[in-house]
Amino acid sequence: MTTKKITIMFLSEGARKVRQIKVPKCLISFLILFVLCGGAFLTWMARDYQAVKEDVPELGRLQKENRQQRIQLLALSQQIDQINDRMKDLREFDRKLKVMVNMESGEETGPFLGMGGSDASVFDPGAGAEKAHRNLVRLMHQSLDTLDEEVEICTQDKKDLLEYLNNQKAMLRSTPSIWPTKGWISSGFGTRVSPFTNRKEFHQGIDICNRMETPIVAPADGMVSEMGSNYGYGKIITINHGHGLKTRYAHLHKMLVKKGEYVKRGQTIALVGNTGRTTGPHLHYEVHLNGVPVDPLRYILN
């Protein structure tokens, strides 16, 4: 079967010679199809180029926003680093406070939990922007989680320290640390010769001499637990300061408080007198720790 051919003739102007070219018909069809496909491809390329050209400003805007976001994330990570440094200083300050109040030793109790928020990969030109961005965000999340744990630990430490200091404050308020009255000591704590029997006896407190009706003040906060009168002590007041501490005041001229009343350090509670078994006006002052009499001078600060 012979292939159909198309004859193409070329005539030169002013020339008598005619050139003929016979081309298979299928080749002509292929060339026409090729031209049509090429035209369609070029049309698609032109439209795609136009679309890309139109997206260039939007792409530039997105790239600019991306750079700004990276700068903001880097600045935020640096702020996290600064917060970590401040938290480290705060932990060190807390440790020193605890050492000062004997809540722990001076040695480090554990490593600081904080970690840096920045990453050197964000500065590496060879690293992909998307990878560096993911690494930076991941490290920032880790740092924020760690900071959250550190804040919880510091908060608990503050609560423990505050509770301890409040207890110490309450104990200091309840410690009889000032003189209950003005005067001079005529008889100290311990063994002495009795002025009535001339025999040795144990004196459970100190005697502070002064004129009649000299004010007597509470040397610490506490509650009046006992009031009364007997042959030896005369008019007497006992104050319970808590923490096992009690103070007793004897030979009073007048009592200015009531049983069950809460008194503050420095509050006037009675007047110096001469009641009971005594050789003259004075205050007999006792301090008891867990029911045992102790020297009041051990507690007086001035």
Residue pairs with C-beta under 8 A, 6 or more apart in sequence:
3 24
3 25
3 26
4 24
4 25
5 22
5 23
5 24
5 25
6 22
6 23
6 24
6 25
6 28
7 20
7 21
7 22
7 23
8 20
8 21
8 22
8 23
9 18
9 19
9 20
9 21
10 18
10 19
10 20
10 21
11 18
11 19
66 129
69 133
70 122
70 129
70 132
70 133
70 136
73 133
73 136
73 137
73 140
74 118
74 122
74 136
76 117
76 140
77 116
77 117
77 118
77 119
77 136
77 139
77 140
77 143
78 117
78 118
79 117
80 116
80 117
80 118
80 140
80 143
80 144
80 147
81 116
81 117
81 118
83 114
83 147
84 114
84 115
84 116
84 117
84 143
84 147
85 114
87 112
87 114
87 147
87 150
87 151
87 154
88 112
88 114
90 154
91 112
91 150
91 154
94 154
94 157
94 158
94 161
95 104
95 106
95 108
95 109
97 161
98 104
98 157
98 161
99 105
99 106
101 161
101 164
101 165
101 168
103 160
103 161
103 164
112 150
113 146
113 149
113 150
113 153
114 143
114 146
114 147
114 150
115 139
115 142
115 143
115 146
116 139
116 143
117 139
117 140
117 143
118 136
118 139
119 132
119 135
119 136
119 139
121 127
121 131
121 132
121 135
121 136
122 132
122 133
122 135
122 136
124 132
170 242
171 243
173 220
173 221
173 265
174 220
174 221
174 222
174 241
174 242
174 243
174 245
175 220
175 241
175 243
175 245
175 299
176 219
176 220
176 241
176 245
176 247
176 287
176 296
176 299
176 300
177 219
177 220
177 265
177 299
177 300
177 301
178 217
178 219
178 220
178 265
178 266
178 300
178 301
178 302
179 208
179 219
179 300
179 302
180 208
180 216
180 217
180 218
180 219
180 247
180 249
180 283
180 285
181 208
181 210
181 214
181 215
181 216
181 217
181 272
181 283
181 285
182 208
182 210
182 214
183 208
183 209
183 210
183 214
183 272
183 282
183 283
184 208
184 209
184 210
185 206
185 207
185 208
185 209
186 207
186 208
186 209
186 282
187 203
187 206
187 207
188 203
188 206
188 295
188 297
189 203
189 204
189 205
189 206
189 293
189 294
189 295
189 296
189 297
190 202
190 203
190 295
191 200
191 201
191 202
191 203
192 200
192 201
192 203
193 199
193 200
193 201
194 200
194 201
195 279
196 277
204 286
204 293
205 248
205 250
205 284
205 285
205 286
205 287
205 293
205 296
206 284
206 285
206 295
206 296
206 297
207 282
207 283
207 284
207 285
208 282
208 283
208 285
209 280
209 281
209 282
210 272
210 281
210 282
210 283
211 272
211 281
212 253
212 271
212 272
212 273
212 274
212 281
213 253
213 254
213 271
213 272
213 273
214 271
214 272
214 281
214 283
215 268
215 271
215 272
216 249
216 252
216 268
216 269
216 270
216 271
216 272
216 283
217 265
217 266
217 267
217 268
217 269
218 239
218 247
218 263
218 264
218 265
218 266
218 267
218 269
219 247
219 265
219 299
219 300
220 239
220 241
220 245
220 247
220 265
221 241
221 262
221 263
221 264
221 265
222 239
222 240
222 241
222 242
222 245
222 247
222 262
222 263
223 239
223 240
223 260
223 261
223 262
223 263
224 237
224 238
224 239
224 240
224 257
224 258
224 259
224 260
224 261
224 262
224 263
224 269
225 238
225 239
225 240
225 246
225 259
226 236
226 237
226 238
226 259
227 236
227 237
227 238
227 255
227 257
227 258
227 259
228 235
228 236
229 235
229 236
229 275
229 276
230 236
230 276
231 276
231 277
232 276
232 277
233 250
233 251
233 276
233 277
233 284
234 250
234 251
234 252
234 273
234 274
234 275
234 276
234 277
234 278
235 250
235 251
235 252
235 253
235 254
235 255
235 270
235 273
235 275
235 276
236 248
236 249
236 250
236 252
236 276
237 248
237 249
237 252
237 255
237 257
237 269
237 270
238 246
238 247
238 248
238 249
239 246
239 247
239 248
239 249
239 263
239 269
240 246
241 247
244 289
244 290
244 291
245 287
245 288
245 289
246 287
246 288
247 285
247 286
247 287
247 288
247 296
248 284
248 285
248 286
248 288
249 269
249 270
249 283
249 284
249 285
250 276
250 283
250 284
250 285
250 286
251 272
251 273
251 274
251 275
251 276
251 278
251 281
251 282
251 283
251 284
252 270
252 271
252 272
252 273
252 275
252 283
253 270
253 271
253 272
253 273
253 274
253 275
253 281
254 270
254 271
254 273
255 269
255 270
256 268
256 269
256 270
256 271
257 263
257 269
257 270
263 269
272 281
272 282
272 283
273 281
274 280
274 281
274 282
278 284
285 296
286 293
286 296
287 293
287 294
287 295
287 296
287 298
287 299
288 294
